[in-house]
Amino acid sequence: MKQYQAFQWHITDDCDQRCKHCYIFSEDNTKKLETMRFDQMQEVLASIEDFCVVHHRIPYIYLTGGDPILHSDFWKLLVLLKSKNIAFSIMGNPFHLNDEICRMLAVCGCQKYQLSIDGMENTHDWFRKPGSFRLTLEKIECIKKAGMKAIIMTTVSGMNINEVSDIIDTVVNYNADVFAWGRYCPTSEEKDVGMTPKEYKNLLEICDAKFKTYQAAGCKTYFNKKDHLWTLYEYENGEFTVPSDTEPGVIYGGCNCGNCHITILPNGDIYACRRVQNSKVSNIYEDRLADIWICQMEQYRDYEKFKKCSKCELLAWCRGCPAVASGARGDFYDIDPQCWKMKNNITGEELACL
Protein backbone atom coordinates (compact mmCIF):
# COMPACT_ATOMS: atom_id res chain seq x y z
CA MET A 1 0.00 0.00 0.00
CA LYS A 2 1.38 3.43 -0.98
CA GLN A 3 2.14 5.95 1.75
CA TYR A 4 0.39 9.31 1.80
CA GLN A 5 2.49 12.43 1.30
CA ALA A 6 1.14 15.61 2.86
CA PHE A 7 1.59 18.92 1.06
CA GLN A 8 0.75 22.04 3.05
CA TRP A 9 0.16 24.40 0.16
CA HIS A 10 -0.10 28.13 0.88
CA ILE A 11 -1.61 29.65 -2.26
CA THR A 12 -1.90 33.22 -0.94
CA ASP A 13 -0.89 35.43 1.98
CA ASP A 14 -4.16 37.37 1.73
CA CYS A 15 -6.11 37.15 4.98
CA ASP A 16 -8.91 38.92 6.84
CA GLN A 17 -7.01 38.68 10.12
CA ARG A 18 -3.65 39.67 11.54
CA CYS A 19 -3.27 37.04 14.25
CA LYS A 20 -0.70 37.82 16.89
CA HIS A 21 0.97 34.43 16.45
CA CYS A 22 0.89 34.36 12.63
CA TYR A 23 4.09 33.19 10.89
CA ILE A 24 3.53 35.41 7.87
CA PHE A 25 3.69 38.68 9.79
CA SER A 26 5.66 37.46 12.82
CA GLU A 27 8.71 39.60 12.21
CA ASP A 28 7.50 42.04 9.55
CA ASN A 29 4.08 43.69 9.81
CA THR A 30 4.64 45.39 6.43
CA LYS A 31 5.55 42.22 4.56
CA LYS A 32 4.57 42.20 0.89
CA LEU A 33 1.70 39.77 0.39
CA GLU A 34 2.43 36.95 -2.05
CA THR A 35 -0.12 35.14 -4.23
CA MET A 36 0.39 32.38 -6.79
CA ARG A 37 -0.88 32.88 -10.32
CA PHE A 38 -3.06 30.09 -11.71
CA ASP A 39 -0.38 28.99 -14.19
CA GLN A 40 2.04 28.72 -11.27
CA MET A 41 -0.47 26.64 -9.32
CA GLN A 42 -0.75 24.32 -12.33
CA GLU A 43 3.04 24.01 -12.35
CA VAL A 44 3.11 23.26 -8.61
CA LEU A 45 0.43 20.61 -8.98
CA ALA A 46 2.38 18.98 -11.82
CA SER A 47 5.46 18.93 -9.55
CA ILE A 48 3.43 17.30 -6.77
CA GLU A 49 2.15 14.63 -9.16
CA ASP A 50 5.69 14.02 -10.45
CA PHE A 51 6.97 13.71 -6.86
CA CYS A 52 4.35 11.09 -6.01
CA VAL A 53 5.11 9.03 -9.14
CA VAL A 54 8.84 9.06 -8.41
CA HIS A 55 8.49 8.25 -4.70
CA HIS A 56 5.46 5.95 -4.99
CA ARG A 57 3.21 8.03 -2.77
CA ILE A 58 -0.36 9.30 -2.76
CA PRO A 59 -0.76 13.09 -2.51
CA TYR A 60 -2.90 14.68 0.17
CA ILE A 61 -3.09 18.46 -0.05
CA TYR A 62 -3.87 20.89 2.77
CA LEU A 63 -4.82 24.15 1.07
CA THR A 64 -4.15 27.19 3.20
CA GLY A 65 -2.78 30.73 3.20
CA GLY A 66 -3.56 33.33 4.47
CA ASP A 67 -7.12 32.37 3.74
CA PRO A 68 -7.12 30.33 0.50
CA ILE A 69 -10.74 31.18 -0.34
CA LEU A 70 -9.62 34.80 -0.95
CA HIS A 71 -7.51 33.71 -3.93
CA SER A 72 -9.12 34.87 -7.18
CA ASP A 73 -8.58 31.44 -8.75
CA PHE A 74 -9.52 29.42 -5.67
CA TRP A 75 -12.46 27.65 -7.33
CA LYS A 76 -10.52 26.96 -10.52
CA LEU A 77 -7.89 25.20 -8.44
CA LEU A 78 -10.51 23.13 -6.62
CA VAL A 79 -12.04 22.03 -9.94
CA LEU A 80 -8.54 21.07 -11.13
CA LEU A 81 -7.92 19.02 -7.99
CA LYS A 82 -11.26 17.26 -8.42
CA SER A 83 -10.53 16.48 -12.06
CA LYS A 84 -7.32 14.78 -10.98
CA ASN A 85 -9.02 13.01 -8.07
CA ILE A 86 -6.52 14.46 -5.58
CA ALA A 87 -7.74 14.44 -1.99
CA PHE A 88 -7.58 17.74 -0.13
CA SER A 89 -8.67 19.62 2.96
CA ILE A 90 -8.73 23.33 3.71
CA MET A 91 -7.23 25.25 6.60
CA GLY A 92 -8.91 28.63 6.57
CA ASN A 93 -11.07 31.24 8.26
CA PRO A 94 -14.82 31.30 8.95
CA PHE A 95 -15.61 34.69 7.46
CA HIS A 96 -16.64 33.68 3.94
CA LEU A 97 -18.40 30.42 4.75
CA ASN A 98 -22.12 29.94 4.35
CA ASP A 99 -24.34 26.99 3.43
CA GLU A 100 -23.92 27.50 -0.30
CA ILE A 101 -20.14 27.92 -0.16
CA CYS A 102 -19.77 24.83 2.04
CA ARG A 103 -21.90 22.77 -0.36
CA MET A 104 -19.70 23.91 -3.25
CA LEU A 105 -16.57 22.99 -1.30
CA ALA A 106 -17.95 19.52 -0.64
CA VAL A 107 -18.95 19.06 -4.30
CA CYS A 108 -15.40 19.97 -5.32
CA GLY A 109 -14.10 17.20 -3.06
CA CYS A 110 -13.03 19.03 0.10
CA GLN A 111 -12.99 16.43 2.87
CA LYS A 112 -12.24 18.56 5.93
CA TYR A 113 -12.30 22.24 6.82
CA GLN A 114 -10.06 23.31 9.68
CA LEU A 115 -10.82 26.35 11.81
CA SER A 116 -8.97 27.71 14.84
CA ILE A 117 -10.05 28.43 18.39
CA ASP A 118 -7.20 29.90 20.40
CA GLY A 119 -8.89 30.53 23.72
CA MET A 120 -12.29 31.38 25.08
CA GLU A 121 -14.00 34.41 23.59
CA ASN A 122 -11.94 37.28 25.01
CA THR A 123 -8.60 35.52 24.52
CA HIS A 124 -9.42 34.20 21.04
CA ASP A 125 -10.69 37.55 19.81
CA TRP A 126 -7.57 39.23 21.19
CA PHE A 127 -5.36 36.76 19.30
CA ARG A 128 -7.33 36.94 16.07
CA LYS A 129 -10.22 39.33 15.40
CA PRO A 130 -13.17 40.69 17.41
CA GLY A 131 -16.23 38.53 16.81
CA SER A 132 -14.30 35.64 15.27
CA PHE A 133 -14.79 33.32 18.26
CA ARG A 134 -18.58 33.17 17.95
CA LEU A 135 -18.46 33.13 14.16
CA THR A 136 -16.03 30.20 14.14
CA LEU A 137 -18.28 28.14 16.39
CA GLU A 138 -21.33 28.97 14.25
CA LYS A 139 -19.60 27.69 11.11
CA ILE A 140 -19.01 24.20 12.55
CA GLU A 141 -22.61 23.24 11.79
CA CYS A 142 -22.38 24.86 8.36
CA ILE A 143 -19.36 22.69 7.47
CA LYS A 144 -20.90 19.51 8.84
CA LYS A 145 -24.24 20.01 7.04
CA ALA A 146 -22.39 20.06 3.74
CA GLY A 147 -20.85 16.66 4.47
CA MET A 148 -17.34 17.81 5.36
CA LYS A 149 -15.60 17.20 8.67
CA ALA A 150 -15.26 20.23 10.93
CA ILE A 151 -11.81 20.34 12.51
CA ILE A 152 -10.93 22.68 15.39
CA MET A 153 -7.27 23.41 16.01
CA THR A 154 -5.86 25.29 18.98
CA THR A 155 -2.42 26.88 19.27
CA VAL A 156 -1.43 26.39 22.91
CA SER A 157 0.90 28.76 24.75
CA GLY A 158 1.29 30.32 28.16
CA MET A 159 -1.38 32.82 27.11
CA ASN A 160 -4.18 30.24 26.90
CA ILE A 161 -2.98 27.05 28.59
CA ASN A 162 -5.52 27.50 31.40
CA GLU A 163 -8.37 27.77 28.89
CA VAL A 164 -7.73 24.57 26.92
CA SER A 165 -10.04 22.51 29.11
CA ASP A 166 -12.89 24.98 28.50
CA ILE A 167 -12.12 25.01 24.77
CA ILE A 168 -12.57 21.23 24.69
CA ASP A 169 -15.96 21.49 26.40
CA THR A 170 -16.99 24.19 23.92
CA VAL A 171 -16.03 22.35 20.73
CA VAL A 172 -17.69 19.16 22.00
CA ASN A 173 -20.85 21.16 22.71
CA TYR A 174 -20.77 22.44 19.12
CA ASN A 175 -20.23 18.90 17.78
CA ALA A 176 -16.87 19.43 16.10
CA ASP A 177 -15.69 16.25 14.39
CA VAL A 178 -12.06 16.59 15.45
CA PHE A 179 -10.19 18.61 18.06
CA ALA A 180 -6.42 18.92 18.22
CA TRP A 181 -3.78 21.34 19.37
CA GLY A 182 -0.24 22.29 18.55
CA ARG A 183 2.11 24.40 20.59
CA TYR A 184 2.97 27.97 19.67
CA CYS A 185 6.33 28.06 17.91
CA PRO A 186 8.42 31.11 18.74
CA THR A 187 9.49 32.86 15.56
CA SER A 188 12.72 34.10 17.09
CA GLU A 189 14.79 33.15 20.11
CA GLU A 190 13.70 36.07 22.27
CA LYS A 191 10.08 34.89 22.09
CA ASP A 192 8.84 32.23 24.48
CA VAL A 193 6.13 29.57 24.50
CA GLY A 194 5.51 30.47 28.13
CA MET A 195 5.04 26.95 29.50
CA THR A 196 7.34 24.90 31.70
CA PRO A 197 7.61 21.13 31.16
CA LYS A 198 5.72 20.58 34.41
CA GLU A 199 2.89 22.90 33.35
CA TYR A 200 2.64 21.24 29.97
CA LYS A 201 2.60 17.71 31.38
CA ASN A 202 -0.12 18.82 33.78
CA LEU A 203 -2.16 20.05 30.79
CA LEU A 204 -1.86 16.62 29.17
CA GLU A 205 -3.01 14.95 32.39
CA ILE A 206 -6.06 17.20 32.66
CA CYS A 207 -7.01 16.79 29.01
CA ASP A 208 -6.38 13.04 28.95
CA ALA A 209 -8.86 12.60 31.79
CA LYS A 210 -11.36 14.85 30.00
CA PHE A 211 -10.94 12.98 26.70
CA LYS A 212 -11.54 9.62 28.37
CA THR A 213 -14.61 10.90 30.19
CA TYR A 214 -16.11 12.18 26.95
CA GLN A 215 -15.24 8.99 25.07
CA ALA A 216 -16.84 6.83 27.76
CA ALA A 217 -20.00 8.91 27.42
CA GLY A 218 -20.16 8.26 23.67
CA CYS A 219 -18.87 11.65 22.53
CA LYS A 220 -18.58 11.81 18.72
CA THR A 221 -15.71 14.34 18.70
CA TYR A 222 -12.38 12.67 17.92
CA PHE A 223 -9.52 13.94 20.06
CA ASN A 224 -6.42 13.92 17.90
CA LYS A 225 -3.36 13.73 20.12
CA LYS A 226 -1.29 15.55 17.55
CA ASP A 227 1.52 16.78 19.78
CA HIS A 228 4.25 14.14 19.87
CA LEU A 229 4.79 14.55 23.61
CA TRP A 230 1.53 12.61 23.98
CA THR A 231 3.67 9.58 23.07
CA LEU A 232 5.96 10.24 26.04
CA TYR A 233 2.94 10.78 28.29
CA GLU A 234 1.32 7.49 27.25
CA TYR A 235 4.66 5.67 27.44
CA GLU A 236 5.08 6.70 31.06
CA ASN A 237 1.48 5.71 31.78
CA GLY A 238 1.92 2.30 30.20
CA GLU A 239 -0.56 3.01 27.39
CA PHE A 240 2.21 2.90 24.79
CA THR A 241 4.97 0.31 24.72
CA VAL A 242 7.92 0.08 22.36
CA PRO A 243 7.20 -2.89 20.05
CA SER A 244 9.65 -5.77 20.36
CA ASP A 245 9.97 -6.21 16.58
CA THR A 246 11.18 -2.69 15.74
CA GLU A 247 13.99 -2.34 13.23
CA PRO A 248 17.00 -0.14 14.07
CA GLY A 249 17.06 3.12 12.12
CA VAL A 250 13.39 2.95 11.09
CA ILE A 251 11.17 5.90 12.04
CA TYR A 252 7.65 4.83 12.96
CA GLY A 253 6.06 8.07 14.16
CA GLY A 254 6.65 11.48 15.62
CA CYS A 255 7.48 14.65 13.71
CA ASN A 256 6.70 14.40 9.97
CA CYS A 257 9.25 17.05 9.00
CA GLY A 258 11.46 15.51 6.32
CA ASN A 259 9.43 12.31 6.49
CA CYS A 260 6.00 12.67 4.86
CA HIS A 261 5.35 16.41 4.86
CA ILE A 262 6.31 19.31 2.59
CA THR A 263 5.29 22.98 2.77
CA ILE A 264 4.98 25.17 -0.34
CA LEU A 265 4.61 28.94 0.08
CA PRO A 266 2.88 31.41 -2.30
CA ASN A 267 6.22 32.51 -3.79
CA GLY A 268 7.21 28.89 -4.48
CA ASP A 269 9.59 28.54 -1.55
CA ILE A 270 9.71 25.01 -0.18
CA TYR A 271 9.98 24.56 3.57
CA ALA A 272 10.60 21.39 5.52
CA CYS A 273 8.06 22.77 8.00
CA ARG A 274 6.15 26.05 7.98
CA ARG A 275 6.55 26.26 11.74
CA VAL A 276 10.37 26.18 11.41
CA GLN A 277 11.26 29.68 10.27
CA ASN A 278 14.69 28.81 8.84
CA SER A 279 13.69 25.55 7.12
CA LYS A 280 13.59 26.79 3.53
CA VAL A 281 15.26 24.14 1.37
CA SER A 282 14.64 25.41 -2.17
CA ASN A 283 12.09 26.94 -4.55
CA ILE A 284 9.70 24.81 -6.56
CA TYR A 285 10.32 26.83 -9.72
CA GLU A 286 14.07 26.28 -9.49
CA ASP A 287 14.49 22.64 -8.50
CA ARG A 288 12.57 19.44 -9.13
CA LEU A 289 10.49 18.66 -6.05
CA ALA A 290 11.25 14.93 -6.28
CA ASP A 291 14.99 15.69 -6.18
CA ILE A 292 14.71 18.17 -3.32
CA TRP A 293 13.19 15.41 -1.20
CA ILE A 294 16.28 13.24 -1.65
CA CYS A 295 18.91 15.97 -1.44
CA GLN A 296 18.13 19.19 0.44
CA MET A 297 15.47 17.65 2.69
CA GLU A 298 17.84 14.92 3.90
CA GLN A 299 19.26 17.20 6.61
CA TYR A 300 15.94 16.94 8.49
CA ARG A 301 16.20 13.14 8.61
CA ASP A 302 19.53 12.97 10.45
CA TYR A 303 17.92 11.65 13.65
CA GLU A 304 21.18 11.03 15.47
CA LYS A 305 21.70 14.79 15.64
CA PHE A 306 18.91 15.26 18.17
CA LYS A 307 20.70 16.37 21.33
CA LYS A 308 18.33 14.62 23.71
CA CYS A 309 16.04 12.45 21.61
CA SER A 310 18.85 10.52 19.93
CA LYS A 311 19.63 8.89 23.29
CA CYS A 312 15.97 8.22 24.12
CA GLU A 313 14.22 4.90 23.61
CA LEU A 314 11.31 6.83 22.02
CA LEU A 315 13.43 8.33 19.22
CA ALA A 316 11.52 6.45 16.50
CA TRP A 317 8.09 7.46 17.84
CA CYS A 318 8.33 10.91 19.44
CA ARG A 319 11.15 13.50 19.07
CA GLY A 320 8.89 16.16 20.60
CA CYS A 321 8.40 19.21 18.41
CA PRO A 322 11.61 20.32 16.65
CA ALA A 323 9.80 23.46 15.46
CA VAL A 324 9.29 24.62 19.04
CA ALA A 325 12.92 23.79 19.83
CA SER A 326 14.09 25.66 16.75
CA GLY A 327 12.06 28.76 17.58
CA ALA A 328 13.07 28.79 21.23
CA ARG A 329 16.75 27.90 20.85
CA GLY A 330 17.64 28.40 17.19
CA ASP A 331 18.45 24.73 16.58
CA PHE A 332 16.09 22.20 14.98
CA TYR A 333 17.86 19.40 16.87
CA ASP A 334 17.87 21.05 20.28
CA ILE A 335 15.84 19.92 23.29
CA ASP A 336 12.08 20.38 23.15
CA PRO A 337 11.45 23.10 25.78
CA GLN A 338 8.39 21.29 27.14
CA CYS A 339 9.84 17.77 27.29
CA TRP A 340 9.89 16.63 30.92
CA LYS A 341 11.77 13.35 30.43
CA MET A 342 14.87 13.24 32.63
CA LYS A 343 17.90 11.45 31.22
CA ASN A 344 21.55 11.17 32.13
CA ASN A 345 22.56 12.84 28.89
CA ILE A 346 21.02 16.17 29.97
CA THR A 347 23.48 18.63 31.38
CA GLY A 348 23.10 20.18 34.81
CA GLU A 349 22.25 23.53 33.24
CA GLU A 350 19.46 21.94 31.18
CA LEU A 351 18.12 20.07 34.20
CA ALA A 352 17.91 23.39 36.04
CA CYS A 353 15.73 24.72 33.21
CA LEU A 354 13.32 21.84 33.73
URNOR-V690663 format. One record per helix or strand. SS is the DSSP state (A for helix, B for strand). FROM is the first residue (numbers start at 0). TO is the last residue. If there is no record, write none. Layout:
SS/FROM/TO  SS/FROM/TO
This chain:
B/2/9  B/11/11  B/34/34  A/37/53  B/56/63  A/67/69  A/73/82  B/86/90  A/98/106  B/109/115  A/120/126  A/131/144  B/148/155  A/160/172  B/177/182  A/196/215  B/221/223  A/228/236  B/256/256  B/260/263  B/268/270  B/279/282  A/288/293  A/295/300  A/302/304  A/308/310  A/321/328  A/347/352
